[in-house]
């Protein structure tokens, strides 16, 4: 990431907190240059960008000042503690950066944006995405990369199209992605489930299903499973790749949270695929904003022509304006700046969530269990005592402006459900996490006493 972008992040965080308050003058360019160990030109570039974002303003011959009202809402407790929302925090959306990229895209690609594109996607975006994917240990050719209108579109296309293995049934983890479950059940696509828990899945059962059932593909979230929050180990990914090759079953890897990985040794399942049986999906919605509706699908050669045909018939192309703006956003370094910012903020919330849940689980009287990850993540789950009603718990907390969600919609209709409640801290302020979890713990402890 460029130095001035890193500097922008640090100054922005300081502006939104202490020691800089509304209307207060920032240190001089010389002072900032000495403090951050960089040139005055780098400082000026960072300050100019912050001024464009209306966070500071310049006074001739005086200096830079914080815009009045910038942090007026900081430190105030949120009236609703929303632990149910999985969408990114609107407070960290890169509104101004992306607005700049949209305007730049119109100027740069004006002749290309207002006509139909191709089902495959914008060539310049695919080029930069291919290079970015290398950083995730996803090495592929441009011919294998498709731009899709979100991962959800890619899943619907894969569920509908025929596969070279001639099989018909989709296998999904339980619990799993609720919109895929809804799609499969609504369209009566043959589907079966396999239980996944914090400990993983039963690989002996998985192999038996691969061997005896008509499995077209297995849909999985190896990294930061939603809604459980857990990840497969490297050994589990390798074993899964071997089973896919052995039984000619395709794996659809939904790596929608790849950008939040902190372990540099945690490669995707795709990296262990030696038989071209892994379809890799990546989303930009969770790292930028949901309305972008741009995702990436890496499709094996044997499937590319069929996928292209189904994609063309589905929507001709994904939004050309969004593709062009994203291409500029990625190429300019703005994405790296935003990624560093949101990673830092979510990591802080994840640690607070983990600490609060660990504390409350220990004194809950057995009302719920919380399994810790080696590296805490922004979303997780708790396993309630079987005698506690998740529905009643959620209703009681809602009256206290604390929102939780059960996993009912994350299961197939006929699959046995565990008594689980999911928790997501993406939309809960750091100052509110501990008190929210404390109240949840207190109500659960009361429920345990009545069992």
N, C-alpha and C positions, 0 to 999 in steps of 0.2 A: 504494500500500500504506500502511496506517495506520502512524503513527510507532512506536507501541508494538510492532507486529509486526516492524518492521525492527529495533527495539532488541532484541527477543527473539532474533532470529537472531544478532546480534552478540554478545550476552551468552552465548548457548548455545555459539557457536564458541569463545569465550574459556574457558568452563567446561570444555570438552572438550579444551582444549590448555593451554598456559601463558598467563598467569601464575597462573591459579587452579587449585589442586590439591584433591584430596579432603579435605574437612573444613576447608578454609580459608575465612576470612571474606571476603565480598565488600566492596567499598568502600561507604561510606554512601550513602543516597539522595541527600543533598545533593551528595556528590562525583560520583556518576553523573549527576546533573542538570546539573552544571557541565561535566562531561566530554563529554556528548552534546548539550548545548545544548537541552535540552527541560525541560518542567515536572516537578515532583516527582510529580504525579498520573500522568503518563505512565510514569515510572520505576516507581512502585508497581504500576501495572497490568501492566507487563511482568514484574516480579518475582513478582507473584501468579500469573500464568500459568505461569511457570517452576516455581513451587512445586507447582502442580497436576500438572505433568508429572514431579514427583519428582526434579528436577534440583538443586533447592536446598531449604533449610528455614529457617524463621524462628525465632529465639530472642528472646523478649520482652525489650525494653529492651537488646538486644545487637546484633541485625542479622540478615543472611542469610548462610547457610553452604552450601558445596557438599556435596551428599549423598555420603557415603562410598561409594566404588565406582563413581562416575559415570564416571571415566576410567581405571579399572583396566586396561582392555584396550588403551588407546591406546598406540601406539608399538611394539606387538608385531608381529613379522612374521607374516604369514599362512602356515600350513603348506602351503597349496595356492594357487598363482597361477592363477586361473581367467580366462583371456583368451577363453574360449569362451562364457561366459554373457551373454545379451543382456538378461535381465530386470533391472529396477532394483535397485539396492543395497538389501538389507533394512535396512541401518543408517540409511538416510534415509527409510524409510517413516514417514508421519505417523500412527503408531499412536494416540497419545493424542488428537490433534486429531480424527481421524476417529471414534474411540470417542465423543467428546463429541458429534459431529454425529449419530451413530446414535442416541444417547440422546435428543438434542434432537428428532430426526425422529420418534421414537416418541411423544414428548409432543405434538408439534405436529400430526402427521398421523395420529394413531392410528386414526381411523375410515377412512382411505383406504389404509393399508398392508397390511391383512390381508384384502383382497378383490381380485378381479382388476382390473387396470388396463386400459389401452388399448394397442393395438399401436403407436400413435404415440408414446406416452410421456407422462410426467407434465407437465402444462401449465406448472407453476411452474418446473420444470427447463428446459423448452424456452425459456421466457421469458428466463432468465438466460443460457443458452447462446447464444441469438441475439445478446444484447448482447456477450458475450465474443467471439464469432466476428468481430464488427466490428473488434476489435483485431488480428485476423489478416487483415484486408481480405477477409473473406467476408461479403458483404452479402446477406441473404436474408430471406424471410418465415417466420413460424412454421409455416405450412402445408407448407413444404418440409423441415422439420427432423424427423427421426425419431430416437428413442433406441433403440439396438440393444445386444444383449448382446455387446459387443466388435466391433471391425472385422471379425473373422473371420466373425461371423454375417451382417453386411451383405454381405460378399463372396459367401458361399454363396447368399444370396437373389438377388443380382444375376446370379450365374452360372446359376441355375435358372430365373428368370422370363423371359418373352418381352419383347423391346424393340420400340419403335415402328418401328425401321428394318427389322424382319423378318429380321435376320441372326442367325447361329448361333455363329460362331467367336469364341473369346476370344484376344486377343493379349496376351502378357505379356513383360516384360523378362527377360533371361537374363544373369546369375543373378537370382533373384527370391524372393518370399516362399514359403517351403517349404510352409506349410500350405495355401496356395491351390493350389500345384502338386499336392499330394497329393489335395486335394478334386477338382480337375478330372480328374486321371488315374483316381482311384478310381471316379468317376461317369461316366467316359468322355464328358466334355464336350469337344466339338471345340476344340482349343487348339493354337496355334503360338507360337513364341518369336522374339524379336529381340534380338540381342546388345547389351548395354549395358556400357560400360567407363568408366574414370575420365574419358575424353575425351567421354563422352556416347553418343549413338546415331547411326547413319547415317540422316539424315533423308530422303535420296533413296530408300533401301531402305524406310523406314517409309511414305513416300508411295506407293511401288509396291505395298506390302502393302495399304494402305487402298484403293487403286484396284482391285486385282485379286482380293483375297480377300474372303470373306464375313464381315467383322469386325463383330461385335456391339459389343464394347467393348475398349479397350486399357487394361490395368491398369498403372499406373506409380507410382513413388515419386519425384516431382520433387525432394523435399527430403530430404537425409541418407539416401540409398538404403541399404537393408539387403539385402545385407551390405557393399556397396562403400564406403559413407560419403560419396559424392559427391552433388552437386546440379546441377540444370539452371540455366542462366543465364536471365535475363529474356527475352532474345531467343529462346532455345530454347522457353520456355514459350509465348510469343506465336505462334511458328511452329506448335507442336503444336496450339494452340487453333484456328488457321486451317485446318489440315489436317482436324481433327475436323469443323468446319463444312462444309468443301468436300466431304467424302466421306461425310457422315452417319454418322460413327463416334463413339460415346460414349467419353469418357475417364473412367476411375475413378481419381481422385487420392487416394492413401493418404498423408495428411499427418500420420501418427501421431506425428511428433516436432516438430510445429510449435512447441511450447512452448520448444524449445531454440534457436530462431533468434536469432542475435545481430545480424544485419544488418537494420536497420529498413526497408531498401528491397527486401528479398527477399520479394515477394508470392507467394502460392500461384498455381498454374495457374488456379484458379477465378476469380481476379481479372481474367483476360484473356479469359474466356469470354463472347462476345456472342451466342451461338447456343443457349444452354441445352443444351450437350452435355457439360458436366463434372459428374460426381457427386463430391462432396467428402466424404471420410471422415476423422474425427478420433477419436483414442483418448485415454482418461484412464489407461490401464493403465501406460504407460511413465513417466508423471509422478507418479502416486500410488502404486499397487501393482497387480500383475497380477490379483489376486483380485477386484478391483472389478467387472470385466466390464461396464463401461459405455462405449459409444462413441456417436458422433454421425454420422448420415448426412444430407447435404443433397442432396435428390433433385429433379431437374427436374419441373415440373408434369406433363408428359406421362407420367411414370413413377410418380407418387405413389400413385395408386389401386391399381395392380398391386403395387407394393412393399408397401403397407399390407396387402393381401390375403394375400400370401405371408408377411409377417411375422406376421400373426395366426395363420395355420395352422402356423407354425413353433413359436411358444412363447407365444401369447396376449399376453404382455407381458414386458418385462425387469423384473428384480427391483425392486419398488416401494420396498423399504427402502433399497436401494442408491441408487436415484434420489433419494429424499427426503434421504438423508444427503449426497449429492453436491450437491444444490441448496443446502443449508445451508452446506456447505463452501465453495462458490463465492461465495455471497452474503455470507458473514461476513468475507471477506478472508483466511481461513486458507489458501486456495489460493495467493494471491499471496505470502504469507510462505513457504510451502513451495517455490514455484517459484523464488523468489530464492535460497533455500538450496541447492536441488539444482542450479540453473544454475551457481552459484558453484563447487560441489564438482566437478561434471562438467567444467566449463571448465578447472579446475586439472589434472584428470587428463588431459584431452585434450591440453593443452600438454606435459605430461610424456611422454605416449605419442608425440606428434609428434617431440619432441626426441630421444627415445631411438631411434625408428625411423630418423630422418634420420642419426643418428650411426652406427648399425649398418649401414645400407644402404651407406654410403660405404666401409666397411671389410669388406664381406662377400665381396669378390672376385667380384662378379657373381652371387652365389648367389640374391639376390632384389632386386626393385625395389620402391621405395616412392614413391608419388606424393603430394605434399603438397597439402593444401587451403589456400586463402587464409586461412580460419579453421579451425584444427584442430578435429576432432570426436571424440567419445568412442568411436566405432567406425570402423574402417577395414579395409584389407586389404593384403596384400603379394603380389606376383606372383613365384612361384618360377621358377628356371631349369627348363626342361623336363626336364632329366636328373635332377632331385631329386624323390623320391617324397614327396608330402605325407603319405601314410598312414604311411610309415616315420618321417618327421619327427615327426608327432603322437604315435606310439607311443613314440619315444625320449624326447620331452619329458615324456610322462606319467609315465615312470619317475622323473623328477626333480621330480614334483609341479607341472608346468606344463601347463595344459590349453589346447589349441588345437582348432579344428574346421575341417575341409575344407568345400568348398561343394557336395559331391556332391548333397545333398538340395535344394539351391537351383536345380537344373537339371531341366528336363524329361528324361525317360529317353533320348530320342534326340537331344538337343541336344549339340553339341560343347562340351566343358568346357575352361576355361582352368585352368592350374595355380596356383590361388589358395588362400590361407589367410586366414581373417578373424580380426581381432583386436578385442576389446571390453574396455574398461577400466572398465566400470561397477561391476564386482565385484572390482576389484584396488585395494588401498590405495595411496595416493600414494607411500609409502616403498618399495613393492615393484615399481612399474612399471619403473623403469630397470634394476634387476638382472634382472628377468624377461626384458625385451627383450634385454639384453646376453647372457644365456645362450642365447636363441633365435638371436641373431646369431652367436654363437660356434659353435654346432652347424651352422648353415647354412654358415659359412665353412669348417668342416672338410669338409662334404659337397662344397663347390665344389672343394676341393683334390684330391678323389678322382675328380672327373669327367674 
